[in-house]
Amino acid sequence: MKTKYHNANRLVGKNIKEAQEERIEKPKRFHNNVGIKKAYTILNKLTKACQLKVIVIKHTNGNVLTVSAAVLNRWTKYYSGT
């Protein structure tokens, strides 16, 4: 009876120790992955060239429209078929 108790006690102690180690290691792995992802995102932002958004369209007479309202008006005419 005494040996059963000691064996069970050792097994419980071993399982508790493993659970505690796993509980400590999981956050470390999670934070490490988050840190790597964040660093990769920052690195991409710093190394990629800035791409400017240019909104221009040619009018039917060949002039290039650069004013937002004129561009919008031209697209409206283009899609309406006029």
N, CA, C and O atoms as a CHARMM CRD file, in Angstrom:
* protein
*
  328
    1    1 MET  N      0.82300  -1.18600   0.00000 PROA 1      0.00000
    2    1 MET  CA     0.00000   0.00000   0.00000 PROA 1      0.00000
    3    1 MET  C      0.87000   1.25500   0.00000 PROA 1      0.00000
    4    1 MET  O      0.58200   2.22500  -0.70000 PROA 1      0.00000
    5    2 LYS  N      1.92400   1.21900   0.78600 PROA 2      0.00000
    6    2 LYS  CA     2.80000   2.37300   0.89500 PROA 2      0.00000
    7    2 LYS  C      3.51100   2.64100  -0.42800 PROA 2      0.00000
    8    2 LYS  O      3.68700   3.80000  -0.80400 PROA 2      0.00000
    9    3 THR  N      3.92100   1.59500  -1.13700 PROA 3      0.00000
   10    3 THR  CA     4.61100   1.78500  -2.40400 PROA 3      0.00000
   11    3 THR  C      3.67600   2.33500  -3.47600 PROA 3      0.00000
   12    3 THR  O      4.09500   3.12500  -4.32200 PROA 3      0.00000
   13    4 LYS  N      2.39900   1.91500  -3.44200 PROA 4      0.00000
   14    4 LYS  CA     1.42500   2.46700  -4.38300 PROA 4      0.00000
   15    4 LYS  C      1.29800   3.97100  -4.18400 PROA 4      0.00000
   16    4 LYS  O      1.26100   4.73800  -5.14600 PROA 4      0.00000
   17    5 TYR  N      1.23200   4.37500  -2.92900 PROA 5      0.00000
   18    5 TYR  CA     1.12000   5.80300  -2.60900 PROA 5      0.00000
   19    5 TYR  C      2.34000   6.56700  -3.10700 PROA 5      0.00000
   20    5 TYR  O      2.19800   7.63100  -3.71100 PROA 5      0.00000
   21    6 HSD  N      3.53500   6.04100  -2.86400 PROA 6      0.00000
   22    6 HSD  CA     4.75900   6.72400  -3.28800 PROA 6      0.00000
   23    6 HSD  C      4.84100   6.81600  -4.81700 PROA 6      0.00000
   24    6 HSD  O      5.22400   7.85100  -5.36300 PROA 6      0.00000
   25    7 ASN  N      4.48000   5.73200  -5.49800 PROA 7      0.00000
   26    7 ASN  CA     4.50500   5.75000  -6.95800 PROA 7      0.00000
   27    7 ASN  C      3.49400   6.77100  -7.50700 PROA 7      0.00000
   28    7 ASN  O      3.80400   7.52400  -8.43000 PROA 7      0.00000
   29    8 ALA  N      2.30600   6.78700  -6.94000 PROA 8      0.00000
   30    8 ALA  CA     1.28300   7.74100  -7.38300 PROA 8      0.00000
   31    8 ALA  C      1.73300   9.16700  -7.07900 PROA 8      0.00000
   32    8 ALA  O      1.53000  10.06700  -7.89400 PROA 8      0.00000
   33    9 ASN  N      2.33800   9.37600  -5.92400 PROA 9      0.00000
   34    9 ASN  CA     2.81100  10.70000  -5.53500 PROA 9      0.00000
   35    9 ASN  C      3.90600  11.17100  -6.49000 PROA 9      0.00000
   36    9 ASN  O      3.91300  12.33300  -6.89600 PROA 9      0.00000
   37   10 ARG  N      4.82300  10.28700  -6.84800 PROA 10     0.00000
   38   10 ARG  CA     5.88200  10.64500  -7.80400 PROA 10     0.00000
   39   10 ARG  C      5.29900  10.99000  -9.17300 PROA 10     0.00000
   40   10 ARG  O      5.71600  11.95200  -9.81800 PROA 10     0.00000
   41   11 LEU  N      4.32900  10.18900  -9.60000 PROA 11     0.00000
   42   11 LEU  CA     3.70500  10.42800 -10.89300 PROA 11     0.00000
   43   11 LEU  C      2.98600  11.78000 -10.91800 PROA 11     0.00000
   44   11 LEU  O      3.08200  12.52400 -11.89400 PROA 11     0.00000
   45   12 VAL  N      2.27700  12.08400  -9.85300 PROA 12     0.00000
   46   12 VAL  CA     1.58900  13.38000  -9.76400 PROA 12     0.00000
   47   12 VAL  C      2.60500  14.51300  -9.75500 PROA 12     0.00000
   48   12 VAL  O      2.41800  15.51500 -10.44500 PROA 12     0.00000
   49   13 GLY  N      3.66700  14.37100  -8.99100 PROA 13     0.00000
   50   13 GLY  CA     4.70200  15.39700  -8.93200 PROA 13     0.00000
   51   13 GLY  C      5.35500  15.61000 -10.29700 PROA 13     0.00000
   52   13 GLY  O      5.63900  16.74100 -10.68900 PROA 13     0.00000
   53   14 LYS  N      5.59000  14.50600 -11.01800 PROA 14     0.00000
   54   14 LYS  CA     6.19100  14.60000 -12.34000 PROA 14     0.00000
   55   14 LYS  C      5.25300  15.32300 -13.31000 PROA 14     0.00000
   56   14 LYS  O      5.68400  16.18100 -14.08000 PROA 14     0.00000
   57   15 ASN  N      3.97800  14.96900 -13.26200 PROA 15     0.00000
   58   15 ASN  CA     2.99900  15.62000 -14.14000 PROA 15     0.00000
   59   15 ASN  C      2.84800  17.10600 -13.82700 PROA 15     0.00000
   60   15 ASN  O      2.70200  17.92300 -14.73700 PROA 15     0.00000
   61   16 ILE  N      2.88300  17.45100 -12.56700 PROA 16     0.00000
   62   16 ILE  CA     2.78300  18.86200 -12.16600 PROA 16     0.00000
   63   16 ILE  C      4.00200  19.62700 -12.68300 PROA 16     0.00000
   64   16 ILE  O      3.87000  20.73700 -13.19900 PROA 16     0.00000
   65   17 LYS  N      5.17300  19.03800 -12.54600 PROA 17     0.00000
   66   17 LYS  CA     6.39700  19.69700 -13.00900 PROA 17     0.00000
   67   17 LYS  C      6.36200  19.90800 -14.52100 PROA 17     0.00000
   68   17 LYS  O      6.72800  20.97900 -15.00400 PROA 17     0.00000
   69   18 GLU  N      5.92200  18.89200 -15.27600 PROA 18     0.00000
   70   18 GLU  CA     5.82400  19.02300 -16.73100 PROA 18     0.00000
   71   18 GLU  C      4.81200  20.09900 -17.12100 PROA 18     0.00000
   72   18 GLU  O      5.05300  20.87900 -18.04100 PROA 18     0.00000
   73   19 ALA  N      3.68800  20.13700 -16.42400 PROA 19     0.00000
   74   19 ALA  CA     2.65500  21.14000 -16.72100 PROA 19     0.00000
   75   19 ALA  C      3.17400  22.54500 -16.44300 PROA 19     0.00000
   76   19 ALA  O      2.90000  23.47000 -17.20800 PROA 19     0.00000
   77   20 GLN  N      3.91800  22.71100 -15.36000 PROA 20     0.00000
   78   20 GLN  CA     4.47900  24.02600 -15.04300 PROA 20     0.00000
   79   20 GLN  C      5.49800  24.45600 -16.08700 PROA 20     0.00000
   80   20 GLN  O      5.51300  25.62000 -16.48600 PROA 20     0.00000
   81   21 GLU  N      6.34300  23.54800 -16.53600 PROA 21     0.00000
   82   21 GLU  CA     7.34000  23.87700 -17.55600 PROA 21     0.00000
   83   21 GLU  C      6.65900  24.25100 -18.87100 PROA 21     0.00000
   84   21 GLU  O      7.07300  25.19100 -19.55000 PROA 21     0.00000
   85   22 GLU  N      5.61200  23.50400 -19.22100 PROA 22     0.00000
   86   22 GLU  CA     4.88200  23.80100 -20.44900 PROA 22     0.00000
   87   22 GLU  C      4.18900  25.15900 -20.35100 PROA 22     0.00000
   88   22 GLU  O      4.16000  25.91700 -21.32000 PROA 22     0.00000
   89   23 ARG  N      3.63600  25.46100 -19.18800 PROA 23     0.00000
   90   23 ARG  CA     2.96200  26.74800 -18.98100 PROA 23     0.00000
   91   23 ARG  C      3.94900  27.90600 -19.11200 PROA 23     0.00000
   92   23 ARG  O      3.57800  28.98500 -19.57500 PROA 23     0.00000
   93   24 ILE  N      5.17800  27.69500 -18.71500 PROA 24     0.00000
   94   24 ILE  CA     6.20700  28.73400 -18.81600 PROA 24     0.00000
   95   24 ILE  C      6.68300  28.86200 -20.25500 PROA 24     0.00000
   96   24 ILE  O      6.93000  29.97700 -20.71500 PROA 24     0.00000
   97   25 GLU  N      6.82000  27.75500 -20.98000 PROA 25     0.00000
   98   25 GLU  CA     7.36300  27.77600 -22.32900 PROA 25     0.00000
   99   25 GLU  C      6.37800  28.30200 -23.37200 PROA 25     0.00000
  100   25 GLU  O      6.79600  28.95500 -24.32800 PROA 25     0.00000
  101   26 LYS  N      5.08300  28.03500 -23.21200 PROA 26     0.00000
  102   26 LYS  CA     4.10100  28.47900 -24.21200 PROA 26     0.00000
  103   26 LYS  C      4.11400  29.98900 -24.42600 PROA 26     0.00000
  104   26 LYS  O      4.19000  30.42600 -25.57400 PROA 26     0.00000
  105   27 PRO  N      4.04400  30.80200 -23.38300 PROA 27     0.00000
  106   27 PRO  CA     4.07900  32.25400 -23.62300 PROA 27     0.00000
  107   27 PRO  C      5.37200  32.71400 -24.27100 PROA 27     0.00000
  108   27 PRO  O      5.36000  33.64500 -25.07600 PROA 27     0.00000
  109   28 LYS  N      6.47700  32.08500 -23.93900 PROA 28     0.00000
  110   28 LYS  CA     7.75300  32.46200 -24.55000 PROA 28     0.00000
  111   28 LYS  C      7.69500  32.23900 -26.05600 PROA 28     0.00000
  112   28 LYS  O      8.11000  33.09600 -26.83600 PROA 28     0.00000
  113   29 ARG  N      7.17400  31.07700 -26.46000 PROA 29     0.00000
  114   29 ARG  CA     7.08000  30.78500 -27.88900 PROA 29     0.00000
  115   29 ARG  C      6.11800  31.74900 -28.56700 PROA 29     0.00000
  116   29 ARG  O      6.39500  32.23500 -29.66400 PROA 29     0.00000
  117   30 PHE  N      4.98700  32.03000 -27.91900 PROA 30     0.00000
  118   30 PHE  CA     3.99600  32.93800 -28.49700 PROA 30     0.00000
  119   30 PHE  C      4.57100  34.33800 -28.67300 PROA 30     0.00000
  120   30 PHE  O      4.43400  34.93600 -29.74000 PROA 30     0.00000
  121   31 HSD  N      5.20900  34.85900 -27.64300 PROA 31     0.00000
  122   31 HSD  CA     5.76400  36.20800 -27.71800 PROA 31     0.00000
  123   31 HSD  C      6.89600  36.26900 -28.73500 PROA 31     0.00000
  124   31 HSD  O      7.06600  37.28700 -29.40700 PROA 31     0.00000
  125   32 ASN  N      7.65800  35.21700 -28.85700 PROA 32     0.00000
  126   32 ASN  CA     8.75300  35.18900 -29.81500 PROA 32     0.00000
  127   32 ASN  C      8.19800  35.27100 -31.23900 PROA 32     0.00000
  128   32 ASN  O      8.73200  36.01600 -32.06100 PROA 32     0.00000
  129   33 ASN  N      7.13700  34.51700 -31.54500 PROA 33     0.00000
  130   33 ASN  CA     6.53700  34.55700 -32.88100 PROA 33     0.00000
  131   33 ASN  C      5.93000  35.91300 -33.18100 PROA 33     0.00000
  132   33 ASN  O      6.04500  36.41400 -34.30000 PROA 33     0.00000
  133   34 VAL  N      5.28700  36.50900 -32.19400 PROA 34     0.00000
  134   34 VAL  CA     4.69000  37.83600 -32.38300 PROA 34     0.00000
  135   34 VAL  C      5.79500  38.85300 -32.64400 PROA 34     0.00000
  136   34 VAL  O      5.65300  39.71400 -33.51300 PROA 34     0.00000
  137   35 GLY  N      6.87500  38.76300 -31.91100 PROA 35     0.00000
  138   35 GLY  CA     7.99600  39.67800 -32.09400 PROA 35     0.00000
  139   35 GLY  C      8.61900  39.53800 -33.47600 PROA 35     0.00000
  140   35 GLY  O      8.97000  40.53600 -34.10500 PROA 35     0.00000
  141   36 ILE  N      8.75700  38.31500 -33.94300 PROA 36     0.00000
  142   36 ILE  CA     9.33000  38.08400 -35.26500 PROA 36     0.00000
  143   36 ILE  C      8.41800  38.66600 -36.33500 PROA 36     0.00000
  144   36 ILE  O      8.89000  39.30700 -37.27400 PROA 36     0.00000
  145   37 LYS  N      7.11500  38.44700 -36.19700 PROA 37     0.00000
  146   37 LYS  CA     6.16800  38.96300 -37.18100 PROA 37     0.00000
  147   37 LYS  C      6.19000  40.48600 -37.20900 PROA 37     0.00000
  148   37 LYS  O      6.17200  41.09500 -38.27900 PROA 37     0.00000
  149   38 LYS  N      6.22900  41.09400 -36.03500 PROA 38     0.00000
  150   38 LYS  CA     6.25100  42.55300 -35.95100 PROA 38     0.00000
  151   38 LYS  C      7.54500  43.10000 -36.56600 PROA 38     0.00000
  152   38 LYS  O      7.51500  44.09400 -37.29100 PROA 38     0.00000
  153   39 ALA  N      8.66200  42.45900 -36.28200 PROA 39     0.00000
  154   39 ALA  CA     9.94200  42.90300 -36.83600 PROA 39     0.00000
  155   39 ALA  C      9.94000  42.77100 -38.35100 PROA 39     0.00000
  156   39 ALA  O     10.43800  43.65800 -39.04500 PROA 39     0.00000
  157   40 TYR  N      9.39300  41.68500 -38.87700 PROA 40     0.00000
  158   40 TYR  CA     9.31800  41.48300 -40.32100 PROA 40     0.00000
  159   40 TYR  C      8.45000  42.56100 -40.97300 PROA 40     0.00000
  160   40 TYR  O      8.79800  43.07800 -42.03500 PROA 40     0.00000
  161   41 THR  N      7.32500  42.90000 -40.34700 PROA 41     0.00000
  162   41 THR  CA     6.44000  43.94100 -40.87700 PROA 41     0.00000
  163   41 THR  C      7.14100  45.28800 -40.91900 PROA 41     0.00000
  164   41 THR  O      7.04800  46.00400 -41.91600 PROA 41     0.00000
  165   42 ILE  N      7.83700  45.63800 -39.85600 PROA 42     0.00000
  166   42 ILE  CA     8.55900  46.90900 -39.79700 PROA 42     0.00000
  167   42 ILE  C      9.66500  46.93000 -40.84300 PROA 42     0.00000
  168   42 ILE  O      9.86900  47.94100 -41.51500 PROA 42     0.00000
  169   43 LEU  N     10.37200  45.82700 -40.98000 PROA 43     0.00000
  170   43 LEU  CA    11.45200  45.74100 -41.95700 PROA 43     0.00000
  171   43 LEU  C     10.91300  45.92600 -43.37400 PROA 43     0.00000
  172   43 LEU  O     11.53300  46.61200 -44.18700 PROA 43     0.00000
  173   44 ASN  N      9.77900  45.32700 -43.67300 PROA 44     0.00000
  174   44 ASN  CA     9.18400  45.50500 -44.99500 PROA 44     0.00000
  175   44 ASN  C      8.78900  46.95500 -45.24200 PROA 44     0.00000
  176   44 ASN  O      9.00500  47.47900 -46.33500 PROA 44     0.00000
  177   45 LYS  N      8.21800  47.60000 -44.24700 PROA 45     0.00000
  178   45 LYS  CA     7.82300  48.99800 -44.41100 PROA 45     0.00000
  179   45 LYS  C      9.03300  49.89100 -44.65400 PROA 45     0.00000
  180   45 LYS  O      8.95900  50.84200 -45.43300 PROA 45     0.00000
  181   46 LEU  N     10.13000  49.59500 -44.00100 PROA 46     0.00000
  182   46 LEU  CA    11.32300  50.41900 -44.13500 PROA 46     0.00000
  183   46 LEU  C     12.05900  50.18300 -45.44800 PROA 46     0.00000
  184   46 LEU  O     12.65000  51.11400 -45.99600 PROA 46     0.00000
  185   47 THR  N     12.03500  48.96000 -45.95900 PROA 47     0.00000
  186   47 THR  CA    12.82600  48.65900 -47.14100 PROA 47     0.00000
  187   47 THR  C     12.07800  48.82800 -48.45800 PROA 47     0.00000
  188   47 THR  O     12.70400  49.01700 -49.50100 PROA 47     0.00000
  189   48 LYS  N     10.76300  48.76400 -48.42600 PROA 48     0.00000
  190   48 LYS  CA    10.01400  48.90700 -49.67200 PROA 48     0.00000
  191   48 LYS  C      9.92300  50.37200 -50.06300 PROA 48     0.00000
  192   48 LYS  O      9.77700  51.25800 -49.22000 PROA 48     0.00000
  193   49 ALA  N     10.01300  50.59700 -51.35200 PROA 49     0.00000
  194   49 ALA  CA     9.91200  51.96300 -51.86500 PROA 49     0.00000
  195   49 ALA  C      8.47100  52.44800 -51.73100 PROA 49     0.00000
  196   49 ALA  O      7.52000  51.67700 -51.86100 PROA 49     0.00000
  197   50 CYS  N      8.34300  53.71000 -51.47400 PROA 50     0.00000
  198   50 CYS  CA     7.03100  54.31300 -51.32900 PROA 50     0.00000
  199   50 CYS  C      6.35400  54.36100 -52.69400 PROA 50     0.00000
  200   50 CYS  O      6.93100  54.85200 -53.66400 PROA 50     0.00000
  201   51 GLN  N      5.14500  53.85500 -52.76300 PROA 51     0.00000
  202   51 GLN  CA     4.39900  53.87900 -54.01300 PROA 51     0.00000
  203   51 GLN  C      3.30100  54.92900 -53.89900 PROA 51     0.00000
  204   51 GLN  O      2.36700  54.79600 -53.10900 PROA 51     0.00000
  205   52 LEU  N      3.43500  55.96200 -54.69900 PROA 52     0.00000
  206   52 LEU  CA     2.46100  57.03000 -54.68000 PROA 52     0.00000
  207   52 LEU  C      1.23700  56.62100 -55.49300 PROA 52     0.00000
  208   52 LEU  O      1.35000  55.95800 -56.52400 PROA 52     0.00000
  209   53 LYS  N      0.09100  57.02200 -55.01800 PROA 53     0.00000
  210   53 LYS  CA    -1.14400  56.72900 -55.71900 PROA 53     0.00000
  211   53 LYS  C     -1.43300  57.89600 -56.66000 PROA 53     0.00000
  212   53 LYS  O     -1.65900  59.02400 -56.22100 PROA 53     0.00000
  213   54 VAL  N     -1.42300  57.60900 -57.94800 PROA 54     0.00000
  214   54 VAL  CA    -1.63400  58.64200 -58.94300 PROA 54     0.00000
  215   54 VAL  C     -2.99300  58.39300 -59.59600 PROA 54     0.00000
  216   54 VAL  O     -3.25900  57.32100 -60.14100 PROA 54     0.00000
  217   55 ILE  N     -3.83600  59.40900 -59.52200 PROA 55     0.00000
  218   55 ILE  CA    -5.15500  59.28600 -60.11800 PROA 55     0.00000
  219   55 ILE  C     -5.23300  60.25000 -61.29200 PROA 55     0.00000
  220   55 ILE  O     -5.45900  61.44700 -61.11700 PROA 55     0.00000
  221   56 VAL  N     -5.04400  59.70700 -62.49300 PROA 56     0.00000
  222   56 VAL  CA    -5.14200  60.50800 -63.71300 PROA 56     0.00000
  223   56 VAL  C     -5.88700  59.69100 -64.75100 PROA 56     0.00000
  224   56 VAL  O     -5.90800  58.46200 -64.69700 PROA 56     0.00000
  225   57 ILE  N     -6.48900  60.37800 -65.68100 PROA 57     0.00000
  226   57 ILE  CA    -7.19200  59.73300 -66.77900 PROA 57     0.00000
  227   57 ILE  C     -7.19200  60.70000 -67.95100 PROA 57     0.00000
  228   57 ILE  O     -7.16500  61.91700 -67.76400 PROA 57     0.00000
  229   58 LYS  N     -7.22200  60.15700 -69.15200 PROA 58     0.00000
  230   58 LYS  CA    -7.26400  61.01600 -70.33600 PROA 58     0.00000
  231   58 LYS  C     -8.70900  61.33700 -70.68400 PROA 58     0.00000
  232   58 LYS  O     -9.59000  60.47800 -70.64100 PROA 58     0.00000
  233   59 HSD  N     -8.92000  62.58600 -71.02800 PROA 59     0.00000
  234   59 HSD  CA   -10.23600  63.03000 -71.49500 PROA 59     0.00000
  235   59 HSD  C    -10.40400  62.54600 -72.93300 PROA 59     0.00000
  236   59 HSD  O     -9.42900  62.13400 -73.56100 PROA 59     0.00000
  237   60 THR  N    -11.60800  62.58900 -73.45200 PROA 60     0.00000
  238   60 THR  CA   -11.84800  62.13800 -74.82500 PROA 60     0.00000
  239   60 THR  C    -11.06300  62.95900 -75.84200 PROA 60     0.00000
  240   60 THR  O    -10.73500  62.46500 -76.92100 PROA 60     0.00000
  241   61 ASN  N    -10.76000  64.21500 -75.49900 PROA 61     0.00000
  242   61 ASN  CA    -9.99300  65.05600 -76.42600 PROA 61     0.00000
  243   61 ASN  C     -8.48400  64.86800 -76.27500 PROA 61     0.00000
  244   61 ASN  O     -7.71500  65.51300 -76.98800 PROA 61     0.00000
  245   62 GLY  N     -8.03800  63.98700 -75.34900 PROA 62     0.00000
  246   62 GLY  CA    -6.62000  63.68500 -75.20500 PROA 62     0.00000
  247   62 GLY  C     -5.93600  64.39100 -74.05500 PROA 62     0.00000
  248   62 GLY  O     -4.79200  64.06300 -73.73800 PROA 62     0.00000
  249   63 ASN  N     -6.59300  65.35200 -73.41400 PROA 63     0.00000
  250   63 ASN  CA    -6.00000  66.04400 -72.26900 PROA 63     0.00000
  251   63 ASN  C     -5.96600  65.12100 -71.05300 PROA 63     0.00000
  252   63 ASN  O     -6.86600  64.30500 -70.85300 PROA 63     0.00000
  253   64 VAL  N     -4.93100  65.26000 -70.25700 PROA 64     0.00000
  254   64 VAL  CA    -4.81700  64.46000 -69.04500 PROA 64     0.00000
  255   64 VAL  C     -5.50000  65.20800 -67.90400 PROA 64     0.00000
  256   64 VAL  O     -5.18600  66.36600 -67.62800 PROA 64     0.00000
  257   65 LEU  N     -6.43800  64.52600 -67.24600 PROA 65     0.00000
  258   65 LEU  CA    -7.15900  65.12200 -66.12200 PROA 65     0.00000
  259   65 LEU  C     -6.48900  64.69500 -64.82400 PROA 65     0.00000
  260   65 LEU  O     -6.23400  63.51000 -64.61100 PROA 65     0.00000
  261   66 THR  N     -6.20400  65.65800 -63.95900 PROA 66     0.00000
  262   66 THR  CA    -5.55500  65.34800 -62.68200 PROA 66     0.00000
  263   66 THR  C     -6.38100  65.78000 -61.48800 PROA 66     0.00000
  264   66 THR  O     -6.12400  65.32200 -60.37400 PROA 66     0.00000
  265   67 VAL  N     -7.35100  66.63400 -61.67700 PROA 67     0.00000
  266   67 VAL  CA    -8.20400  67.10000 -60.58200 PROA 67     0.00000
  267   67 VAL  C     -9.20100  65.98900 -60.25100 PROA 67     0.00000
  268   67 VAL  O     -9.81000  65.41100 -61.15100 PROA 67     0.00000
  269   68 SER  N     -9.36500  65.69600 -58.97300 PROA 68     0.00000
  270   68 SER  CA   -10.19300  64.57500 -58.54100 PROA 68     0.00000
  271   68 SER  C    -11.61200  64.64800 -59.07900 PROA 68     0.00000
  272   68 SER  O    -12.15100  63.64500 -59.54600 PROA 68     0.00000
  273   69 ALA  N    -12.22100  65.82600 -59.01800 PROA 69     0.00000
  274   69 ALA  CA   -13.59300  65.96400 -59.48600 PROA 69     0.00000
  275   69 ALA  C    -13.69300  65.69600 -60.98400 PROA 69     0.00000
  276   69 ALA  O    -14.63700  65.05100 -61.43900 PROA 69     0.00000
  277   70 ALA  N    -12.73000  66.18400 -61.74600 PROA 70     0.00000
  278   70 ALA  CA   -12.73400  65.97200 -63.19500 PROA 70     0.00000
  279   70 ALA  C    -12.50900  64.49700 -63.52800 PROA 70     0.00000
  280   70 ALA  O    -13.13000  63.97100 -64.45100 PROA 70     0.00000
  281   71 VAL  N    -11.63700  63.83400 -62.79100 PROA 71     0.00000
  282   71 VAL  CA   -11.37000  62.41400 -63.00600 PROA 71     0.00000
  283   71 VAL  C    -12.63200  61.60900 -62.70400 PROA 71     0.00000
  284   71 VAL  O    -12.99700  60.71600 -63.46800 PROA 71     0.00000
  285   72 LEU  N    -13.29100  61.92000 -61.60200 PROA 72     0.00000
  286   72 LEU  CA   -14.52100  61.22900 -61.22400 PROA 72     0.00000
  287   72 LEU  C    -15.59700  61.42800 -62.28300 PROA 72     0.00000
  288   72 LEU  O    -16.30700  60.49000 -62.64700 PROA 72     0.00000
  289   73 ASN  N    -15.71000  62.64800 -62.76700 PROA 73     0.00000
  290   73 ASN  CA   -16.69200  62.95900 -63.79300 PROA 73     0.00000
  291   73 ASN  C    -16.38900  62.17000 -65.06700 PROA 73     0.00000
  292   73 ASN  O    -17.30900  61.65900 -65.70500 PROA 73     0.00000
  293   74 ARG  N    -15.12800  62.06300 -65.44400 PROA 74     0.00000
  294   74 ARG  CA   -14.74200  61.33200 -66.65300 PROA 74     0.00000
  295   74 ARG  C    -15.04200  59.84900 -66.51500 PROA 74     0.00000
  296   74 ARG  O    -15.52800  59.22500 -67.45800 PROA 74     0.00000
  297   75 TRP  N    -14.75200  59.26800 -65.33000 PROA 75     0.00000
  298   75 TRP  CA   -15.06700  57.85300 -65.12200 PROA 75     0.00000
  299   75 TRP  C    -16.57000  57.62400 -65.19800 PROA 75     0.00000
  300   75 TRP  O    -17.02100  56.61600 -65.74100 PROA 75     0.00000
  301   76 THR  N    -17.34100  58.55100 -64.65800 PROA 76     0.00000
  302   76 THR  CA   -18.79700  58.43800 -64.71300 PROA 76     0.00000
  303   76 THR  C    -19.26000  58.42800 -66.16200 PROA 76     0.00000
  304   76 THR  O    -20.10300  57.61700 -66.54500 PROA 76     0.00000
  305   77 LYS  N    -18.71900  59.31500 -66.95000 PROA 77     0.00000
  306   77 LYS  CA   -19.07700  59.35200 -68.37600 PROA 77     0.00000
  307   77 LYS  C    -18.61600  58.08500 -69.10300 PROA 77     0.00000
  308   77 LYS  O    -19.31600  57.56700 -69.97300 PROA 77     0.00000
  309   78 TYR  N    -17.44000  57.60100 -68.73600 PROA 78     0.00000
  310   78 TYR  CA   -16.88900  56.40100 -69.37700 PROA 78     0.00000
  311   78 TYR  C    -17.80100  55.19500 -69.13300 PROA 78     0.00000
  312   78 TYR  O    -18.10000  54.44300 -70.06100 PROA 78     0.00000
  313   79 TYR  N    -18.24100  55.01300 -67.88200 PROA 79     0.00000
  314   79 TYR  CA   -19.06600  53.85900 -67.56600 PROA 79     0.00000
  315   79 TYR  C    -20.50700  54.00300 -68.05000 PROA 79     0.00000
  316   79 TYR  O    -21.19300  53.00400 -68.26800 PROA 79     0.00000
  317   80 SER  N    -20.96300  55.22900 -68.21800 PROA 80     0.00000
  318   80 SER  CA   -22.32000  55.40700 -68.72900 PROA 80     0.00000
  319   80 SER  C    -22.35300  55.27800 -70.25300 PROA 80     0.00000
  320   80 SER  O    -23.43100  55.19400 -70.84100 PROA 80     0.00000
  321   81 GLY  N    -21.18800  55.26100 -70.89400 PROA 81     0.00000
  322   81 GLY  CA   -21.10400  55.04100 -72.33200 PROA 81     0.00000
  323   81 GLY  C    -21.10300  56.32100 -73.14700 PROA 81     0.00000
  324   81 GLY  O    -21.23600  56.26400 -74.37000 PROA 81     0.00000
  325   82 THR  N    -20.95900  57.45900 -72.51700 PROA 82     0.00000
  326   82 THR  CA   -20.97300  58.73100 -73.23600 PROA 82     0.00000
  327   82 THR  C    -19.59100  59.15300 -73.60600 PROA 82     0.00000
  328   82 THR  O    -19.40900  60.20500 -74.21800 PROA 82     0.00000
